[in-house]
Amino acid sequence: MTIYIGNLSFQAEQEDLLDLFSQYGGVKQCTLPLDRETGRKRGFAFVEMENDADEQKAIDDLQDVEWMGRMIRVNKATPRERSGGNRGPQGGGGGGNRW
């Protein structure tokens, strides 16, 4: 299970999240995704802990808590749904007869 942390302060660093979540147990992985175009943080993160019980405790304790000046949202991450179908190596789909 992976934890999603939303509404993060843009000042939050990976070390800050590691400090916060390590209070609940061992952290296996922590990522702060960056915007592809600007390289800036996107305001959310993912944390994976060593066991599910520690993850659930962190979720329960940290949901809707103010941290670094923001009310963070903490819950189980859900897999991202792929959109747009199978585009293949060429890019978009064909347009057919348009005229």
C-alpha positions in Angstrom: 0.0 0.0 0.0 1.2 3.5 -0.8 0.0 6.7 1.0 -1.0 9.8 -1.0 -0.4 13.1 0.7 -2.2 16.0 -1.0 -2.4 19.8 -0.5 1.3 19.9 0.5 3.2 23.1 1.0 5.4 23.8 -1.9 8.2 24.3 0.7 8.0 20.7 1.8 11.0 18.6 0.9 11.5 14.9 0.9 13.4 15.1 4.2 10.5 16.8 5.8 8.1 14.0 4.8 10.6 11.4 5.9 10.8 13.0 9.3 7.0 13.2 9.6 6.3 9.6 8.5 9.2 7.9 10.2 7.4 8.7 13.5 5.0 6.0 12.5 7.6 3.3 11.4 10.1 2.6 8.7 9.7 4.4 5.4 10.6 2.4 2.3 10.1 5.1 -0.3 9.1 8.8 -0.5 8.5 10.7 -3.8 7.6 14.3 -4.5 6.6 14.4 -8.2 7.8 17.4 -10.2 6.0 19.2 -13.1 7.6 18.0 -16.3 7.7 21.5 -17.9 8.6 23.7 -15.0 10.5 21.3 -12.7 8.5 22.6 -9.8 6.8 20.5 -7.1 3.2 19.6 -7.8 1.8 19.9 -4.2 1.5 16.2 -3.5 3.7 13.2 -2.6 3.6 9.5 -2.1 5.1 7.5 0.8 5.4 3.8 1.1 6.1 2.4 4.6 7.5 -1.0 5.6 4.2 -2.4 6.9 0.5 -1.8 6.4 -0.3 -1.3 10.1 2.1 1.7 10.3 0.7 3.1 7.1 -2.8 2.9 8.4 -1.8 4.6 11.7 -0.2 7.4 9.8 -3.3 7.9 7.6 -5.6 7.9 10.6 -3.4 10.4 12.6 -2.5 12.8 9.8 -5.7 13.1 7.8 -6.8 16.7 7.7 -4.0 17.9 10.0 -2.3 21.3 9.5 1.3 20.7 8.5 3.7 23.4 7.2 0.8 25.8 7.1 -1.5 23.6 5.0 -4.3 21.2 5.8 -2.9 18.0 4.3 -5.0 15.2 2.9 -3.6 11.7 3.6 -5.2 8.6 2.3 -4.4 5.3 0.4 -3.1 6.0 -3.0 -5.3 4.6 -5.8 -3.8 3.4 -9.1 -3.9 6.1 -11.8 -6.3 5.3 -14.6 -4.8 5.4 -18.1 -6.8 7.7 -20.4 -6.7 8.1 -24.1 -6.7 4.5 -25.1 -3.8 2.9 -27.0 -2.0 5.7 -28.9 0.9 3.6 -30.0 4.2 5.0 -31.1 2.8 7.4 -33.7 0.8 9.6 -31.3 -2.9 10.2 -31.7 -5.5 8.2 -33.5 -6.6 8.8 -37.1 -9.1 11.4 -38.1 -10.9 9.5 -40.8 -12.7 11.4 -43.5 -13.0 15.0 -42.2 -14.1 16.7 -45.4 
